[in-house]
Amino acid sequence: MDDIEIEFGYFVLECRNVGAEKKAKDEIAARLQRSCIKLQPHISNVHIVTNMKGYVIVEAEASGENRHLFVEQLLGRSSTNNQSMGNPMRYAKRIVGEMTKEEVAKHLIPRSPTKGLNEGSLIEITKGVFVGEEARIITIDDGKEAVLVELFNADIPLRLKMKPNMIRRAD
């Protein structure tokens, strides 16, 4: 018997609201458990990507002309004949694009929040009371995601513990 290789596609779904990615993922999981049980073998995974706010990526079986058929059915729509396939999803609107496996893998690699920061580097504070002030990194604690910095232009040497998203390199 010939082995048939199943092709999977990575479909980008637009959420109705930015920040509703987790709700959309949970709604997809609930639909696959209840109302869309027949689609379960065809939908393999749902990914939330932190740097793509307002979107989720659905990994689904995709082949032939109707590559996005299973995802459209999951959404409660069918683009083949514009008829409704049940109740539309509450937190996801539509398919806005497709990605390759390599593009998805690149987005799913966890990045260290302190990547690119080194002890002794000059930084600029971007959030908080000291916005715009320049400082030097004293220590980096990856475990707690904290950076200890010392302000330059302070009358008294002032050390602050900050989160990496509150600073940027002063280049």
Summary of the structure (lengths in Angstrom):
residues: 171
radius of gyration: 22.8
end to end distance: 61.6
largest distance: 79.8
contacts: 448
relative contact order: 0.15
helix: 22%
strand: 34%
